[in-house]
């Protein structure tokens, strides 16, 4: 329901690919001040392997998390 209603008025919440990327980097960074590209790619790969998800499936989960926060 959230995915269907969020883009419509009165909510009008749009989640971009950049929003998803930023959220993923924040998750990967954890409590560190920064995270490098190589570290992020490794974290991302580990997430896909650990949860046995495709890139599209994982990004869908991240998108839903961003919607919930908005």
mmCIF file of the N, C-alpha and C atoms, coordinates in Angstrom:
data_MODEL
# 
_entry.id   MODEL 
# 
loop_
_atom_site.group_PDB 
_atom_site.id 
_atom_site.type_symbol 
_atom_site.label_atom_id 
_atom_site.label_alt_id 
_atom_site.label_comp_id 
_atom_site.label_asym_id 
_atom_site.label_entity_id 
_atom_site.label_seq_id 
_atom_site.pdbx_PDB_ins_code 
_atom_site.Cartn_x 
_atom_site.Cartn_y 
_atom_site.Cartn_z 
_atom_site.occupancy 
_atom_site.B_iso_or_equiv 
_atom_site.pdbx_formal_charge 
_atom_site.auth_seq_id 
_atom_site.auth_comp_id 
_atom_site.auth_asym_id 
_atom_site.auth_atom_id 
_atom_site.pdbx_PDB_model_num 
ATOM 1   N N  . UNK A 1 1  ? 0.817  -1.181  0.000  1.00 0.00 ? 1  UNK A N  1 
ATOM 2   C CA . UNK A 1 1  ? 0.000  0.000   0.000  1.00 0.00 ? 1  UNK A CA 1 
ATOM 3   C C  . UNK A 1 1  ? 0.871  1.259   0.000  1.00 0.00 ? 1  UNK A C  1 
ATOM 4   N N  . UNK A 1 2  ? 1.923  1.238   0.799  1.00 0.00 ? 2  UNK A N  1 
ATOM 5   C CA . UNK A 1 2  ? 2.829  2.381   0.881  1.00 0.00 ? 2  UNK A CA 1 
ATOM 6   C C  . UNK A 1 2  ? 3.416  2.724   -0.485 1.00 0.00 ? 2  UNK A C  1 
ATOM 7   N N  . UNK A 1 3  ? 3.882  1.705   -1.198 1.00 0.00 ? 3  UNK A N  1 
ATOM 8   C CA . UNK A 1 3  ? 4.499  1.928   -2.507 1.00 0.00 ? 3  UNK A CA 1 
ATOM 9   C C  . UNK A 1 3  ? 3.515  2.509   -3.507 1.00 0.00 ? 3  UNK A C  1 
ATOM 10  N N  . UNK A 1 4  ? 2.253  2.120   -3.387 1.00 0.00 ? 4  UNK A N  1 
ATOM 11  C CA . UNK A 1 4  ? 1.233  2.592   -4.326 1.00 0.00 ? 4  UNK A CA 1 
ATOM 12  C C  . UNK A 1 4  ? 0.759  4.003   -4.005 1.00 0.00 ? 4  UNK A C  1 
ATOM 13  N N  . UNK A 1 5  ? 0.625  4.314   -2.732 1.00 0.00 ? 5  UNK A N  1 
ATOM 14  C CA . UNK A 1 5  ? 0.042  5.589   -2.326 1.00 0.00 ? 5  UNK A CA 1 
ATOM 15  C C  . UNK A 1 5  ? 1.044  6.730   -2.193 1.00 0.00 ? 5  UNK A C  1 
ATOM 16  N N  . UNK A 1 6  ? 2.280  6.432   -1.863 1.00 0.00 ? 6  UNK A N  1 
ATOM 17  C CA . UNK A 1 6  ? 3.275  7.478   -1.605 1.00 0.00 ? 6  UNK A CA 1 
ATOM 18  C C  . UNK A 1 6  ? 3.450  8.470   -2.757 1.00 0.00 ? 6  UNK A C  1 
ATOM 19  N N  . UNK A 1 7  ? 3.475  8.011   -4.015 1.00 0.00 ? 7  UNK A N  1 
ATOM 20  C CA . UNK A 1 7  ? 3.677  8.980   -5.094 1.00 0.00 ? 7  UNK A CA 1 
ATOM 21  C C  . UNK A 1 7  ? 2.463  9.878   -5.384 1.00 0.00 ? 7  UNK A C  1 
ATOM 22  N N  . UNK A 1 8  ? 1.312  9.522   -4.850 1.00 0.00 ? 8  UNK A N  1 
ATOM 23  C CA . UNK A 1 8  ? 0.069  10.250  -5.150 1.00 0.00 ? 8  UNK A CA 1 
ATOM 24  C C  . UNK A 1 8  ? -0.235 11.309  -4.101 1.00 0.00 ? 8  UNK A C  1 
ATOM 25  N N  . UNK A 1 9  ? -1.011 12.338  -4.505 1.00 0.00 ? 9  UNK A N  1 
ATOM 26  C CA . UNK A 1 9  ? -1.456 13.330  -3.523 1.00 0.00 ? 9  UNK A CA 1 
ATOM 27  C C  . UNK A 1 9  ? -2.294 12.642  -2.454 1.00 0.00 ? 9  UNK A C  1 
ATOM 28  N N  . UNK A 1 10 ? -2.269 13.045  -1.256 1.00 0.00 ? 10 UNK A N  1 
ATOM 29  C CA . UNK A 1 10 ? -1.634 14.261  -0.743 1.00 0.00 ? 10 UNK A CA 1 
ATOM 30  C C  . UNK A 1 10 ? -0.167 14.084  -0.375 1.00 0.00 ? 10 UNK A C  1 
ATOM 31  N N  . UNK A 1 11 ? 0.372  12.875  -0.531 1.00 0.00 ? 11 UNK A N  1 
ATOM 32  C CA . UNK A 1 11 ? 1.750  12.612  -0.112 1.00 0.00 ? 11 UNK A CA 1 
ATOM 33  C C  . UNK A 1 11 ? 2.770  13.096  -1.141 1.00 0.00 ? 11 UNK A C  1 
ATOM 34  N N  . UNK A 1 12 ? 2.599  12.688  -2.364 1.00 0.00 ? 12 UNK A N  1 
ATOM 35  C CA . UNK A 1 12 ? 3.486  13.092  -3.466 1.00 0.00 ? 12 UNK A CA 1 
ATOM 36  C C  . UNK A 1 12 ? 4.965  12.893  -3.142 1.00 0.00 ? 12 UNK A C  1 
ATOM 37  N N  . UNK A 1 13 ? 5.285  11.713  -2.639 1.00 0.00 ? 13 UNK A N  1 
ATOM 38  C CA . UNK A 1 13 ? 6.675  11.393  -2.292 1.00 0.00 ? 13 UNK A CA 1 
ATOM 39  C C  . UNK A 1 13 ? 7.314  10.660  -3.467 1.00 0.00 ? 13 UNK A C  1 
ATOM 40  N N  . UNK A 1 14 ? 8.371  11.223  -3.978 1.00 0.00 ? 14 UNK A N  1 
ATOM 41  C CA . UNK A 1 14 ? 9.118  10.597  -5.068 1.00 0.00 ? 14 UNK A CA 1 
ATOM 42  C C  . UNK A 1 14 ? 10.494 10.193  -4.534 1.00 0.00 ? 14 UNK A C  1 
ATOM 43  N N  . UNK A 1 15 ? 10.878 8.963   -4.806 1.00 0.00 ? 15 UNK A N  1 
ATOM 44  C CA . UNK A 1 15 ? 12.189 8.473   -4.394 1.00 0.00 ? 15 UNK A CA 1 
ATOM 45  C C  . UNK A 1 15 ? 13.016 8.264   -5.656 1.00 0.00 ? 15 UNK A C  1 
ATOM 46  N N  . UNK A 1 16 ? 14.141 8.944   -5.735 1.00 0.00 ? 16 UNK A N  1 
ATOM 47  C CA . UNK A 1 16 ? 15.012 8.847   -6.906 1.00 0.00 ? 16 UNK A CA 1 
ATOM 48  C C  . UNK A 1 16 ? 16.097 7.801   -6.677 1.00 0.00 ? 16 UNK A C  1 
ATOM 49  N N  . UNK A 1 17 ? 16.764 7.438   -7.743 1.00 0.00 ? 17 UNK A N  1 
ATOM 50  C CA . UNK A 1 17 ? 17.901 6.523   -7.653 1.00 0.00 ? 17 UNK A CA 1 
ATOM 51  C C  . UNK A 1 17 ? 18.983 7.115   -6.756 1.00 0.00 ? 17 UNK A C  1 
ATOM 52  N N  . UNK A 1 18 ? 19.143 8.429   -6.802 1.00 0.00 ? 18 UNK A N  1 
ATOM 53  C CA . UNK A 1 18 ? 20.133 9.096   -5.954 1.00 0.00 ? 18 UNK A CA 1 
ATOM 54  C C  . UNK A 1 18 ? 19.757 8.981   -4.478 1.00 0.00 ? 18 UNK A C  1 
ATOM 55  N N  . UNK A 1 19 ? 18.458 9.073   -4.173 1.00 0.00 ? 19 UNK A N  1 
ATOM 56  C CA . UNK A 1 19 ? 17.998 8.910   -2.795 1.00 0.00 ? 19 UNK A CA 1 
ATOM 57  C C  . UNK A 1 19 ? 18.346 7.511   -2.284 1.00 0.00 ? 19 UNK A C  1 
ATOM 58  N N  . UNK A 1 20 ? 18.119 6.511   -3.134 1.00 0.00 ? 20 UNK A N  1 
ATOM 59  C CA . UNK A 1 20 ? 18.415 5.126   -2.765 1.00 0.00 ? 20 UNK A CA 1 
ATOM 60  C C  . UNK A 1 20 ? 19.920 4.944   -2.565 1.00 0.00 ? 20 UNK A C  1 
ATOM 61  N N  . UNK A 1 21 ? 20.717 5.496   -3.471 1.00 0.00 ? 21 UNK A N  1 
ATOM 62  C CA . UNK A 1 21 ? 22.175 5.400   -3.347 1.00 0.00 ? 21 UNK A CA 1 
ATOM 63  C C  . UNK A 1 21 ? 22.673 6.048   -2.058 1.00 0.00 ? 21 UNK A C  1 
ATOM 64  N N  . UNK A 1 22 ? 22.152 7.221   -1.749 1.00 0.00 ? 22 UNK A N  1 
ATOM 65  C CA . UNK A 1 22 ? 22.557 7.952   -0.547 1.00 0.00 ? 22 UNK A CA 1 
ATOM 66  C C  . UNK A 1 22 ? 22.186 7.149   0.707  1.00 0.00 ? 22 UNK A C  1 
ATOM 67  N N  . UNK A 1 23 ? 20.993 6.576   0.716  1.00 0.00 ? 23 UNK A N  1 
ATOM 68  C CA . UNK A 1 23 ? 20.553 5.775   1.845  1.00 0.00 ? 23 UNK A CA 1 
ATOM 69  C C  . UNK A 1 23 ? 21.439 4.537   2.013  1.00 0.00 ? 23 UNK A C  1 
ATOM 70  N N  . UNK A 1 24 ? 21.755 3.872   0.906  1.00 0.00 ? 24 UNK A N  1 
ATOM 71  C CA . UNK A 1 24 ? 22.614 2.686   0.959  1.00 0.00 ? 24 UNK A CA 1 
ATOM 72  C C  . UNK A 1 24 ? 23.992 3.047   1.504  1.00 0.00 ? 24 UNK A C  1 
ATOM 73  N N  . UNK A 1 25 ? 24.536 4.156   1.051  1.00 0.00 ? 25 UNK A N  1 
ATOM 74  C CA . UNK A 1 25 ? 25.854 4.589   1.544  1.00 0.00 ? 25 UNK A CA 1 
ATOM 75  C C  . UNK A 1 25 ? 25.801 4.905   3.037  1.00 0.00 ? 25 UNK A C  1 
ATOM 76  N N  . UNK A 1 26 ? 24.711 5.515   3.477  1.00 0.00 ? 26 UNK A N  1 
ATOM 77  C CA . UNK A 1 26 ? 24.561 5.804   4.902  1.00 0.00 ? 26 UNK A CA 1 
ATOM 78  C C  . UNK A 1 26 ? 24.537 4.512   5.711  1.00 0.00 ? 26 UNK A C  1 
ATOM 79  N N  . UNK A 1 27 ? 23.821 3.511   5.219  1.00 0.00 ? 27 UNK A N  1 
ATOM 80  C CA . UNK A 1 27 ? 23.781 2.214   5.897  1.00 0.00 ? 27 UNK A CA 1 
ATOM 81  C C  . UNK A 1 27 ? 25.173 1.582   5.933  1.00 0.00 ? 27 UNK A C  1 
ATOM 82  N N  . UNK A 1 28 ? 25.851 1.611   4.810  1.00 0.00 ? 28 UNK A N  1 
ATOM 83  C CA . UNK A 1 28 ? 27.169 0.993   4.710  1.00 0.00 ? 28 UNK A CA 1 
ATOM 84  C C  . UNK A 1 28 ? 28.182 1.703   5.603  1.00 0.00 ? 28 UNK A C  1 
ATOM 85  N N  . UNK A 1 29 ? 28.055 3.001   5.680  1.00 0.00 ? 29 UNK A N  1 
ATOM 86  C CA . UNK A 1 29 ? 28.997 3.795   6.470  1.00 0.00 ? 29 UNK A CA 1 
ATOM 87  C C  . UNK A 1 29 ? 28.843 3.502   7.963  1.00 0.00 ? 29 UNK A C  1 
ATOM 88  N N  . UNK A 1 30 ? 27.634 3.236   8.405  1.00 0.00 ? 30 UNK A N  1 
ATOM 89  C CA . UNK A 1 30 ? 27.406 2.978   9.826  1.00 0.00 ? 30 UNK A CA 1 
ATOM 90  C C  . UNK A 1 30 ? 27.771 4.183   10.656 1.00 0.00 ? 30 UNK A C  1 
ATOM 91  N N  . UNK A 1 31 ? 28.638 3.983   11.633 1.00 0.00 ? 31 UNK A N  1 
ATOM 92  C CA . UNK A 1 31 ? 29.038 5.086   12.507 1.00 0.00 ? 31 UNK A CA 1 
ATOM 93  C C  . UNK A 1 31 ? 30.319 5.772   12.046 1.00 0.00 ? 31 UNK A C  1 
ATOM 94  N N  . UNK A 1 32 ? 30.900 5.301   10.950 1.00 0.00 ? 32 UNK A N  1 
ATOM 95  C CA . UNK A 1 32 ? 32.114 5.926   10.420 1.00 0.00 ? 32 UNK A CA 1 
ATOM 96  C C  . UNK A 1 32 ? 31.773 7.269   9.790  1.00 0.00 ? 32 UNK A C  1 
ATOM 97  N N  . UNK A 1 33 ? 32.751 8.135   9.729  1.00 0.00 ? 33 UNK A N  1 
ATOM 98  C CA . UNK A 1 33 ? 32.552 9.457   9.134  1.00 0.00 ? 33 UNK A CA 1 
ATOM 99  C C  . UNK A 1 33 ? 32.426 9.376   7.618  1.00 0.00 ? 33 UNK A C  1 
ATOM 100 N N  . UNK A 1 34 ? 33.173 8.464   7.006  1.00 0.00 ? 34 UNK A N  1 
ATOM 101 C CA . UNK A 1 34 ? 33.156 8.337   5.552  1.00 0.00 ? 34 UNK A CA 1 
ATOM 102 C C  . UNK A 1 34 ? 33.274 6.863   5.165  1.00 0.00 ? 34 UNK A C  1 
ATOM 103 N N  . UNK A 1 35 ? 33.010 6.610   3.885  1.00 0.00 ? 35 UNK A N  1 
ATOM 104 C CA . UNK A 1 35 ? 33.211 5.273   3.328  1.00 0.00 ? 35 UNK A CA 1 
ATOM 105 C C  . UNK A 1 35 ? 33.687 5.458   1.892  1.00 0.00 ? 35 UNK A C  1 
ATOM 106 N N  . UNK A 1 36 ? 34.715 4.744   1.526  1.00 0.00 ? 36 UNK A N  1 
ATOM 107 C CA . UNK A 1 36 ? 35.242 4.827   0.173  1.00 0.00 ? 36 UNK A CA 1 
ATOM 108 C C  . UNK A 1 36 ? 34.400 4.015   -0.796 1.00 0.00 ? 36 UNK A C  1 
ATOM 109 N N  . UNK A 1 37 ? 34.621 4.264   -2.076 1.00 0.00 ? 37 UNK A N  1 
ATOM 110 C CA . UNK A 1 37 ? 33.872 3.553   -3.115 1.00 0.00 ? 37 UNK A CA 1 
ATOM 111 C C  . UNK A 1 37 ? 34.109 2.052   -3.066 1.00 0.00 ? 37 UNK A C  1 
ATOM 112 N N  . UNK A 1 38 ? 35.364 1.647   -2.890 1.00 0.00 ? 38 UNK A N  1 
ATOM 113 C CA . UNK A 1 38 ? 35.685 0.220   -2.850 1.00 0.00 ? 38 UNK A CA 1 
ATOM 114 C C  . UNK A 1 38 ? 35.028 -0.449  -1.645 1.00 0.00 ? 38 UNK A C  1 
ATOM 115 N N  . UNK A 1 39 ? 35.069 0.227   -0.503 1.00 0.00 ? 39 UNK A N  1 
ATOM 116 C CA . UNK A 1 39 ? 34.429 -0.314  0.700  1.00 0.00 ? 39 UNK A CA 1 
ATOM 117 C C  . UNK A 1 39 ? 32.923 -0.427  0.511  1.00 0.00 ? 39 UNK A C  1 
ATOM 118 N N  . UNK A 1 40 ? 32.329 0.582   -0.120 1.00 0.00 ? 40 UNK A N  1 
ATOM 119 C CA . UNK A 1 40 ? 30.888 0.543   -0.358 1.00 0.00 ? 40 UNK A CA 1 
ATOM 120 C C  . UNK A 1 40 ? 30.520 -0.606  -1.289 1.00 0.00 ? 40 UNK A C  1 
ATOM 121 N N  . UNK A 1 41 ? 31.260 -0.758  -2.377 1.00 0.00 ? 41 UNK A N  1 
ATOM 122 C CA . UNK A 1 41 ? 30.966 -1.845  -3.330 1.00 0.00 ? 41 UNK A CA 1 
ATOM 123 C C  . UNK A 1 41 ? 31.076 -3.206  -2.650 1.00 0.00 ? 41 UNK A C  1 
ATOM 124 N N  . UNK A 1 42 ? 32.069 -3.371  -1.790 1.00 0.00 ? 42 UNK A N  1 
ATOM 125 C CA . UNK A 1 42 ? 32.228 -4.631  -1.065 1.00 0.00 ? 42 UNK A CA 1 
ATOM 126 C C  . UNK A 1 42 ? 31.066 -4.850  -0.108 1.00 0.00 ? 42 UNK A C  1 
ATOM 127 N N  . UNK A 1 43 ? 30.670 -3.829  0.627  1.00 0.00 ? 43 UNK A N  1 
ATOM 128 C CA . UNK A 1 43 ? 29.527 -3.936  1.526  1.00 0.00 ? 43 UNK A CA 1 
ATOM 129 C C  . UNK A 1 43 ? 28.271 -4.322  0.748  1.00 0.00 ? 43 UNK A C  1 
ATOM 130 N N  . UNK A 1 44 ? 28.066 -3.655  -0.375 1.00 0.00 ? 44 UNK A N  1 
ATOM 131 C CA . UNK A 1 44 ? 26.878 -3.894  -1.200 1.00 0.00 ? 44 UNK A CA 1 
ATOM 132 C C  . UNK A 1 44 ? 26.874 -5.341  -1.700 1.00 0.00 ? 44 UNK A C  1 
ATOM 133 N N  . UNK A 1 45 ? 28.011 -5.808  -2.182 1.00 0.00 ? 45 UNK A N  1 
ATOM 134 C CA . UNK A 1 45 ? 28.122 -7.190  -2.663 1.00 0.00 ? 45 UNK A CA 1 
ATOM 135 C C  . UNK A 1 45 ? 27.816 -8.176  -1.545 1.00 0.00 ? 45 UNK A C  1 
ATOM 136 N N  . UNK A 1 46 ? 28.326 -7.887  -0.358 1.00 0.00 ? 46 UNK A N  1 
ATOM 137 C CA . UNK A 1 46 ? 28.078 -8.756  0.784  1.00 0.00 ? 46 UNK A CA 1 
ATOM 138 C C  . UNK A 1 46 ? 26.593 -8.811  1.138  1.00 0.00 ? 46 UNK A C  1 
ATOM 139 N N  . UNK A 1 47 ? 25.927 -7.679  1.035  1.00 0.00 ? 47 UNK A N  1 
ATOM 140 C CA . UNK A 1 47 ? 24.492 -7.655  1.330  1.00 0.00 ? 47 UNK A CA 1 
ATOM 141 C C  . UNK A 1 47 ? 23.722 -8.529  0.344  1.00 0.00 ? 47 UNK A C  1 
ATOM 142 N N  . UNK A 1 48 ? 24.059 -8.401  -0.927 1.00 0.00 ? 48 UNK A N  1 
ATOM 143 C CA . UNK A 1 48 ? 23.387 -9.214  -1.943 1.00 0.00 ? 48 UNK A CA 1 
ATOM 144 C C  . UNK A 1 48 ? 23.615 -10.694 -1.683 1.00 0.00 ? 48 UNK A C  1 
ATOM 145 N N  . UNK A 1 49 ? 24.838 -11.061 -1.361 1.00 0.00 ? 49 UNK A N  1 
ATOM 146 C CA . UNK A 1 49 ? 25.169 -12.468 -1.106 1.00 0.00 ? 49 UNK A CA 1 
ATOM 147 C C  . UNK A 1 49 ? 24.523 -12.979 0.176  1.00 0.00 ? 49 UNK A C  1 
ATOM 148 N N  . UNK A 1 50 ? 24.605 -12.197 1.228  1.00 0.00 ? 50 UNK A N  1 
ATOM 149 C CA . UNK A 1 50 ? 24.089 -12.642 2.525  1.00 0.00 ? 50 UNK A CA 1 
ATOM 150 C C  . UNK A 1 50 ? 22.578 -12.876 2.482  1.00 0.00 ? 50 UNK A C  1 
ATOM 151 N N  . UNK A 1 51 ? 21.874 -11.977 1.829  1.00 0.00 ? 51 UNK A N  1 
ATOM 152 C CA . UNK A 1 51 ? 20.412 -12.076 1.796  1.00 0.00 ? 51 UNK A CA 1 
ATOM 153 C C  . UNK A 1 51 ? 19.881 -12.751 0.539  1.00 0.00 ? 51 UNK A C  1 
ATOM 154 N N  . UNK A 1 52 ? 20.824 -13.146 -0.328 1.00 0.00 ? 52 UNK A N  1 
ATOM 155 C CA . UNK A 1 52 ? 20.478 -13.834 -1.572 1.00 0.00 ? 52 UNK A CA 1 
ATOM 156 C C  . UNK A 1 52 ? 19.449 -13.045 -2.394 1.00 0.00 ? 52 UNK A C  1 
ATOM 157 N N  . UNK A 1 53 ? 19.797 -11.791 -2.622 1.00 0.00 ? 53 UNK A N  1 
ATOM 158 C CA . UNK A 1 53 ? 18.934 -10.885 -3.374 1.00 0.00 ? 53 UNK A CA 1 
ATOM 159 C C  . UNK A 1 53 ? 19.618 -10.446 -4.659 1.00 0.00 ? 53 UNK A C  1 
ATOM 160 N N  . UNK A 1 54 ? 18.804 -10.143 -5.640 1.00 0.00 ? 54 UNK A N  1 
ATOM 161 C CA . UNK A 1 54 ? 19.341 -9.512  -6.845 1.00 0.00 ? 54 UNK A CA 1 
ATOM 162 C C  . UNK A 1 54 ? 19.517 -8.024  -6.539 1.00 0.00 ? 54 UNK A C  1 
ATOM 163 N N  . UNK A 1 55 ? 20.218 -7.336  -7.403 1.00 0.00 ? 55 UNK A N  1 
ATOM 164 C CA . UNK A 1 55 ? 20.393 -5.894  -7.254 1.00 0.00 ? 55 UNK A CA 1 
ATOM 165 C C  . UNK A 1 55 ? 19.030 -5.213  -7.223 1.00 0.00 ? 55 UNK A C  1 
ATOM 166 N N  . UNK A 1 56 ? 18.137 -5.585  -8.135 1.00 0.00 ? 56 UNK A N  1 
ATOM 167 C CA . UNK A 1 56 ? 16.811 -4.963  -8.213 1.00 0.00 ? 56 UNK A CA 1 
ATOM 168 C C  . UNK A 1 56 ? 16.001 -5.219  -6.938 1.00 0.00 ? 56 UNK A C  1 
ATOM 169 N N  . UNK A 1 57 ? 16.087 -6.424  -6.403 1.00 0.00 ? 57 UNK A N  1 
ATOM 170 C CA . UNK A 1 57 ? 15.356 -6.742  -5.176 1.00 0.00 ? 57 UNK A CA 1 
ATOM 171 C C  . UNK A 1 57 ? 15.874 -5.913  -3.999 1.00 0.00 ? 57 UNK A C  1 
ATOM 172 N N  . UNK A 1 58 ? 17.183 -5.817  -3.889 1.00 0.00 ? 58 UNK A N  1 
ATOM 173 C CA . UNK A 1 58 ? 17.779 -5.059  -2.787 1.00 0.00 ? 58 UNK A CA 1 
ATOM 174 C C  . UNK A 1 58 ? 17.445 -3.585  -2.904 1.00 0.00 ? 58 UNK A C  1 
ATOM 175 N N  . UNK A 1 59 ? 17.530 -3.048  -4.112 1.00 0.00 ? 59 UNK A N  1 
ATOM 176 C CA . UNK A 1 59 ? 17.191 -1.640  -4.319 1.00 0.00 ? 59 UNK A CA 1 
ATOM 177 C C  . UNK A 1 59 ? 15.712 -1.390  -4.010 1.00 0.00 ? 59 UNK A C  1 
ATOM 178 N N  . UNK A 1 60 ? 14.866 -2.366  -4.289 1.00 0.00 ? 60 UNK A N  1 
ATOM 179 C CA . UNK A 1 60 ? 13.451 -2.240  -3.943 1.00 0.00 ? 60 UNK A CA 1 
ATOM 180 C C  . UNK A 1 60 ? 13.247 -2.140  -2.438 1.00 0.00 ? 60 UNK A C  1 
ATOM 181 N N  . UNK A 1 61 ? 13.996 -2.934  -1.696 1.00 0.00 ? 61 UNK A N  1 
ATOM 182 C CA . UNK A 1 61 ? 13.924 -2.884  -0.235 1.00 0.00 ? 61 UNK A CA 1 
ATOM 183 C C  . UNK A 1 61 ? 14.423 -1.525  0.270  1.00 0.00 ? 61 UNK A C  1 
ATOM 184 N N  . UNK A 1 62 ? 15.533 -1.076  -0.303 1.00 0.00 ? 62 UNK A N  1 
ATOM 185 C CA . UNK A 1 62 ? 16.070 0.228   0.082  1.00 0.00 ? 62 UNK A CA 1 
ATOM 186 C C  . UNK A 1 62 ? 15.073 1.341   -0.243 1.00 0.00 ? 62 UNK A C  1 
ATOM 187 N N  . UNK A 1 63 ? 14.427 1.249   -1.394 1.00 0.00 ? 63 UNK A N  1 
ATOM 188 C CA . UNK A 1 63 ? 13.429 2.250   -1.799 1.00 0.00 ? 63 UNK A CA 1 
ATOM 189 C C  . UNK A 1 63 ? 12.287 2.302   -0.790 1.00 0.00 ? 63 UNK A C  1 
ATOM 190 N N  . UNK A 1 64 ? 11.819 1.144   -0.371 1.00 0.00 ? 64 UNK A N  1 
ATOM 191 C CA . UNK A 1 64 ? 10.741 1.106   0.619  1.00 0.00 ? 64 UNK A CA 1 
ATOM 192 C C  . UNK A 1 64 ? 11.189 1.742   1.927  1.00 0.00 ? 64 UNK A C  1 
ATOM 193 N N  . UNK A 1 65 ? 12.414 1.504   2.332  1.00 0.00 ? 65 UNK A N  1 
ATOM 194 C CA . UNK A 1 65 ? 12.935 2.104   3.559  1.00 0.00 ? 65 UNK A CA 1 
ATOM 195 C C  . UNK A 1 65 ? 12.981 3.623   3.447  1.00 0.00 ? 65 UNK A C  1 
ATOM 196 N N  . UNK A 1 66 ? 13.379 4.126   2.286  1.00 0.00 ? 66 UNK A N  1 
ATOM 197 C CA . UNK A 1 66 ? 13.406 5.583   2.069  1.00 0.00 ? 66 UNK A CA 1 
ATOM 198 C C  . UNK A 1 66 ? 11.985 6.130   2.127  1.00 0.00 ? 66 UNK A C  1 
ATOM 199 N N  . UNK A 1 67 ? 11.038 5.442   1.514  1.00 0.00 ? 67 UNK A N  1 
ATOM 200 C CA . UNK A 1 67 ? 9.634  5.884   1.567  1.00 0.00 ? 67 UNK A CA 1 
ATOM 201 C C  . UNK A 1 67 ? 9.131  5.961   3.001  1.00 0.00 ? 67 UNK A C  1 
ATOM 202 N N  . UNK A 1 68 ? 9.452  4.977   3.789  1.00 0.00 ? 68 UNK A N  1 
ATOM 203 C CA . UNK A 1 68 ? 9.020  4.947   5.192  1.00 0.00 ? 68 UNK A CA 1 
ATOM 204 C C  . UNK A 1 68 ? 9.589  6.151   5.944  1.00 0.00 ? 68 UNK A C  1 
ATOM 205 N N  . UNK A 1 69 ? 10.847 6.475   5.681  1.00 0.00 ? 69 UNK A N  1 
ATOM 206 C CA . UNK A 1 69 ? 11.468 7.613   6.358  1.00 0.00 ? 69 UNK A CA 1 
ATOM 207 C C  . UNK A 1 69 ? 10.839 8.939   5.953  1.00 0.00 ? 69 UNK A C  1 
ATOM 208 N N  . UNK A 1 70 ? 10.431 9.019   4.698  1.00 0.00 ? 70 UNK A N  1 
ATOM 209 C CA . UNK A 1 70 ? 9.831  10.260  4.212  1.00 0.00 ? 70 UNK A CA 1 
ATOM 210 C C  . UNK A 1 70 ? 8.448  10.428  4.811  1.00 0.00 ? 70 UNK A C  1 
# 
